[in-house]
């Protein structure tokens, strides 16, 4: 399967613990996005990388959240001192390099479901 | 920023009937409108999309229409089948002014055999 891969699929943690998720984009996709999805809602944008540069961050991304993409390939999303309100599905998406006038198609992974107890 | 509204939140149809889901957006700069299907426990899967320079696009049983003036777009599924049952999300993208998608709140479609 050459789609977007996310690991782990599920994570249960206690409040106050740190968690880290990994996303492997589709090969040769230089653009990578993180979204958060709560029950009954659509995905909400968190942050965007082009290669290794983090170019956009949502106000949803509090200082407890940090994302990295050190070599422009896989990305990690870390949440420090987790709170119950962090419980959600964390989705990763990737896009191929932007070409003038091309559509901004985003391909999503299956997500990591986080439960904070 | 962009605000996308989606209706209805739930929709039940008999197998073989048509289903229509409607979305509105607020930012006239948005120029790309994808539709995603999400099954339980899976990530969103792109099913069809439309750009702002096109009014209608069709792919087999699925079609999307766009009214730029009114800022609304719709998903039409004809001859529905039980495997069409899922949650459907519309989204809007501001194109060159940004990279994120703004999603609607989703429509849970149930096709009754």
Boltz contact constraints between the chains, C-beta under 6 A:
constraints:
  - contact:
      token1: [A, 41]
      token2: [B, 105]
      max_distance: 6.0
  - contact:
      token1: [A, 42]
      token2: [B, 89]
      max_distance: 6.0
  - contact:
      token1: [A, 42]
      token2: [B, 103]
      max_distance: 6.0
  - contact:
      token1: [A, 42]
      token2: [B, 104]
      max_distance: 6.0
  - contact:
      token1: [A, 42]
      token2: [B, 105]
      max_distance: 6.0
  - contact:
      token1: [A, 42]
      token2: [B, 106]
      max_distance: 6.0
  - contact:
      token1: [A, 43]
      token2: [B, 103]
      max_distance: 6.0
  - contact:
      token1: [A, 45]
      token2: [B, 100]
      max_distance: 6.0
  - contact:
      token1: [A, 48]
      token2: [B, 99]
      max_distance: 6.0
  - contact:
      token1: [A, 91]
      token2: [B, 43]
      max_distance: 6.0
  - contact:
      token1: [A, 103]
      token2: [B, 32]
      max_distance: 6.0
  - contact:
      token1: [A, 104]
      token2: [B, 32]
      max_distance: 6.0
  - contact:
      token1: [A, 104]
      token2: [B, 93]
      max_distance: 6.0
  - contact:
      token1: [A, 108]
      token2: [B, 43]
      max_distance: 6.0
  - contact:
      token1: [A, 108]
      token2: [B, 44]
      max_distance: 6.0
  - contact:
      token1: [A, 109]
      token2: [B, 43]
      max_distance: 6.0
  - contact:
      token1: [A, 110]
      token2: [B, 42]
      max_distance: 6.0
  - contact:
      token1: [A, 110]
      token2: [B, 43]
      max_distance: 6.0
  - contact:
      token1: [A, 111]
      token2: [B, 43]
      max_distance: 6.0
